[in-house]
Structure formats: C-alpha cells, structure tokens
Amino acid sequence: MTTPWGEVALARHPEDPRDRLRAWDASDAYLLRHLAEQDVPLSGTVVVLGDRWGALVTALAAHRPTQITDSWLGQEATRANLARNGVEPGSVRLLTTQDPPPERVDVLLVRVPKSLALLEDQLLRLAPSVHAGTVVVGTGMVKEIHTSTLRLFERLLGPTRTSLAQQKARLILCDPDPALKRPANPWPYGYDLPADVGPLAGRPVVNHAGVFCADRLDLGTRFLLGHLPPTQGAQRVVDLGCGNGVVGTAVALANPQAEVLFTDESFQAVASAEATYRANGVPGHGEFRVGDGLAGVADDSVDFVLNNPPFHSHQATTDATALRMFTGARRVLRPGGELWVVGNRHLGYHVKLRRLFGNSQLVAGDPKFVVLKAVKRG
C-alpha cells in the first residue's frame, strides 16, 4: 500500500498465496491521505477502531497508536504486518472490543464495520474518553456508509458530515460534543428463544454487539438446532464458529456429560457464547476459546464438530473460511468422528465434504437449508 509516508507491505492472516484479496482497500488509503494533506496532529492518544488487517496502525506506527478490533485474525495480521515492516515491538497497543478503552482519546480513526450494532457499542464505550479537541475521522467504502451510519456518529459523538467520494471510498468527519446526552448502551442484548428449538426452547440467549443475527435466531442455526447429533456420555464436541453459542449450549443441555469447546475468531462472539452458556446454568463442562478455527486442538481428539460456516469475509463472498473449517475438522476428529454442517442449499458444501472426507450424508433439508454429515474414516 502506498501511503504519504512511503510503501507499506501488508498481508491478511492466515497468508495464502492463492488469495487475491488485499489486506487494505481504497478507504484505508483515503484516510491516510486525508491525515497527511490536512496536517492532522497525530499526537496524544491515537486510537484506531476496526482496523481490519492492521493497514492503518502499521502506516501510523511512528505515532504509537492503539488498535481496537473484534477480530482475532485481524489482530494476528496486525502483528505480522508490523513485524514485516520492521516496526519496533510495543509501538502499537493491541486491544480487543472486550477490553476497557483508553481513558483519553485525542485522535479517533474509525474503519466503519459491517455491523452497525458493533459501531454503536464501540462509539458508546469510547465516547466518555473523547473530548472537544479530539479529531474524529471515519472511513469506509461508499457502499458501507449509509445515512444510519452518519446518524449514529451524530447521535453519539457530535455534528457529522461526509467528504466527497474518491475511488468509491468516503470519509466521515465528526466534531465531538462532550455535552451531548447519549443513550445507555443497549449491548449486550438478551432474549428468550422460541418454543420449537429443542433443548433450548424458551431459554435465554445473550448477544454482544456485532455477533451475527444478534437480535434474533438466524434461520440456519434454528434449522440445525432441530437436527442435532445424538451425543452420548463424555464425548468431546466443538461448536466451531460458535457465534452466540446456542448450538453448543443446546448440546450441553441435552448431554450434561459432554465436553463442549466453543471457538470463534470474534472476541464478541466468544464472550456471547460464554454468557449464553452461563445464563442457562449448564451443569456440564464448557471451554471458550478465541482463535483461528481449530488451531491448537489436538489431532484425533474430538467426537463431533458442529459448524454453521460464514461465506463472507467483510464485503467479499468466499468459501475459503468454510474450506479451512472443514479441513481443520477432519484433522481433529477421531476415526469415526463426525462433522455436522448447516448451510444454504445453493453453496454445495456436500461437494467439498466428499472431497475431504470421501463421504457426505444429507441429514435434513428444506427449500433453503441442508444439514450435512461427514464421517472421518480410519
């Protein structure tokens, strides 16, 4: 990426030479050009919210910024990109969306996330640290910035305007008003599940902001909840890409002897899963891990992997994440262990499962979704 301060070498995480998706886009470059052209003073505490792969903090490392991200993969990419560009360790402070924010923010740079709820939660958490002199600049592609985005900045921080578009990117310019009366933070959000979802019928679920379908049960997960595998005894089960944890919690309620691992690359998701699990008073054993899929799980150590894989990476549609999840599942499953997957019928996951496992069985289907089972042979 070309910046006003020179070239920056960047990559996503995990690195894949076949992946043509860049670790930055025109909105990152636009924000950096704006900071240089307007001679924005990058002094005091510089906070970068939502920096997807570390492009912004790597370019601004000389100003010792703080990055706040919900993505474990994004945080790992940031570490790798800082090292790739020879940045001194410790020059950039890495925080998650679950960590307490800095007490004072002098420059707030916001890469607009896909989730408006996550933006709301994070702006409300950061607002007490922002003062009248804080420079606030948001950035995103034109298709990512809506009237609702601008209204949120206006309602939570102060008067807001937008820039002209450049290369399909736009800036959000906000003048903070410390006297602004802000609403209470509505996140995390909880509700009771409907009466037709198996072991979790009528039970509570807790969602932190930014978790997929945080205000309702998504249809794919609902379909999987009606077709869970019959686990028995002290079997080890993984809720892979756990989101708010309803699938793993349902398994634990149906089989209190099961050991359930909840894993997701989103800090918000794993916090939600643990809160959902605790809210239901599950007597079994639950483990909660933020990370890259099944990395760190021993080979041949799991009886069941349950998965509702995402098919988007930010704005890009891709099956790369699903394929990595399926490959990881085959590694960690014991011989005879089973991967259960729910997905949109049109995604054709059965083809990938047959290629990896040599088999794929349709457990259940409707016009939109299928639940598939693949068994690890030998």
Secondary structure, DSSP 4 states (H G I P E B T S, - for coil): -EETTEE-----SS--TT----S--HHHHHHHHHHHHTT----S-EEEES-SSSHHHHHTGGG--EEEESBHHHHHHHHHHHHHTTPPTTSSEEEETTSPPPS-EEEEEEE--S-HHHHHHHHHHHGGGEEEEEEEEEEEEGGG--HHHHHHHHHHTS-EEEPPPBTTEEEEEE---TT---PPP--SEEEEPPTTSGGGTT-EEEE-TTSTTTTS--HHHHHHHTT-----SS-EEEEET-TTSHHHHHHHHH-TT-EEEEEESBHHHHHHHHHHHHHTT--SEEEEEESSTTTTSPTT-EEEEEE----EETTEE-SHHHHHHHHHHHHHEEEEEEEEEEEEGGG-HHHHHHHHHS--EEEEE-SSEEEEEEE---
